[in-house]
Amino acid sequence: MDKKALVSEIFQKKSYLCVGLDTDRSKLPAHLKEEKDGIIIFNKAIIEATKEYCVSYKINTAFYEARGLKGWEEMQETLSFIPKKHFTIADAKRGDIGNTSAQYAKTFFETLDFDSITVAPYMGEDSIRPFLDYENKVTIVLGLTSNKGANDFELQKMGDQFLYEKVLHTVSKWGNEDNLMFVVGATQAHELANIRKIIPQNFLLVPGVGAQGGSLQDVTHYGKNEEIGLLINSSRGIIYADNSENFANVAGEKAKELQQEMSVLFS
Ligand SMILES: O=c1ccn([C@@H]2O[C@H](COP(=O)(O)O)[C@@H](O)[C@H]2O)c(=O)[nH]1
């Protein structure tokens, strides 16, 4: 799925919600912890219950990679449950010297066929170029992250600008508004007006509402553009909203609540 199709889905559904599938076996409802395919059953039910209310799913690969071969198979099977009209994100935060990045790009864009991948910018252009070389795929670069550690480097001054501002200015020239998005944490909403001056048109992937306390209203107010330009992610706040056999219905309700809050912020 490309950006044009994503924008069309956003306006049709009045939703810019991305559901995060950070599925941790130790957090499954008790009845699924006993099942060999507990993660698959859980993810399938979550996708069925939430697909009407969201336009995107983000798979944080760490939760699958940690389980070795079985985890990679679970990631692939989970991807196959996601309807084609949803934008898929491999939250893998890759980036290495060029020939290694090329293998990461092949893994996530060809072998697994994700629509997009998150990458770290700090090894520079040759580490990101192999991802950008894929037509009809989107590279999502870490801009200003949601965590406390954003203060350690991203919010340090480099000359007269913050390091994250330098990243946005420079990286945005390596690609275009169709193949480049940036991660900005919902906890950093105070910087969004400034961020929109630097990258008015690129989509932003915004994690950090729900469990991390970011505000959907603030992010939308300061970050929205004429295409909406936002994918707001919630993972734990949706998928672990309930720990009983009714978990999927409750997850669906949580996704619906967020979609309804978004729908009134469209105008
Ligand atoms: O700055 C960042 C970048 C990525 N993440 C990821 O997003 C989700 C957030 O999960 P919640 O449970 O909704 O807090 C998770 O996969 C993080 O690794 C982020 O939080 N902040």
The ligand as an SDF file (V2000), in Angstrom:
LIG
                    3D

 21 22  0  0  0  0  0  0  0  0999 V2000
    9.7780    7.1540   19.9610 O   0  0  0  0  0  0  0  0  0  0  0  0
    9.2860    6.0150   19.9370 C   0  0  0  0  0  0  0  0  0  0  0  0
    9.4880    5.1380   18.8910 C   0  0  0  0  0  0  0  0  0  0  0  0
    8.8530    3.9360   18.9190 C   0  0  0  0  0  0  0  0  0  0  0  0
    8.0460    3.5820   19.9390 N   0  0  0  0  0  0  0  0  0  0  0  0
    7.3500    2.2820   19.8590 C   0  0  0  0  0  0  0  0  0  0  0  0
    5.9320    2.5200   19.7540 O   0  0  0  0  0  0  0  0  0  0  0  0
    5.2060    1.5980   20.5390 C   0  0  0  0  0  0  0  0  0  0  0  0
    4.4880    2.3120   21.6680 C   0  0  0  0  0  0  0  0  0  0  0  0
    3.7910    1.3830   22.4680 O   0  0  0  0  0  0  0  0  0  0  0  0
    2.7240    1.8130   23.6130 P   0  0  0  0  0  0  0  0  0  0  0  0
    2.4270    0.5010   24.2790 O   0  0  0  0  0  0  0  0  0  0  0  0
    1.5280    2.4020   22.9390 O   0  0  0  0  0  0  0  0  0  0  0  0
    3.4160    2.7750   24.5180 O   0  0  0  0  0  0  0  0  0  0  0  0
    6.2320    0.5630   21.0080 C   0  0  0  0  0  0  0  0  0  0  0  0
    6.3150   -0.4440   20.0200 O   0  0  0  0  0  0  0  0  0  0  0  0
    7.5310    1.3520   21.0500 C   0  0  0  0  0  0  0  0  0  0  0  0
    8.6620    0.5470   20.8800 O   0  0  0  0  0  0  0  0  0  0  0  0
    7.8300    4.4500   20.9680 C   0  0  0  0  0  0  0  0  0  0  0  0
    7.0920    4.1740   21.9320 O   0  0  0  0  0  0  0  0  0  0  0  0
    8.4650    5.6610   20.9380 N   0  0  0  0  0  0  0  0  0  0  0  0
  1  2  2  0
  2  3  1  0
  2 21  1  0
  3  4  2  0
  4  5  1  0
  5  6  1  0
  5 19  1  0
  6  7  1  0
  6 17  1  0
  7  8  1  0
  8  9  1  0
  8 15  1  0
  9 10  1  0
 10 11  1  0
 11 12  2  0
 11 13  1  0
 11 14  1  0
 15 16  1  0
 15 17  1  0
 17 18  1  0
 19 20  2  0
 19 21  1  0
M  END
$$$$
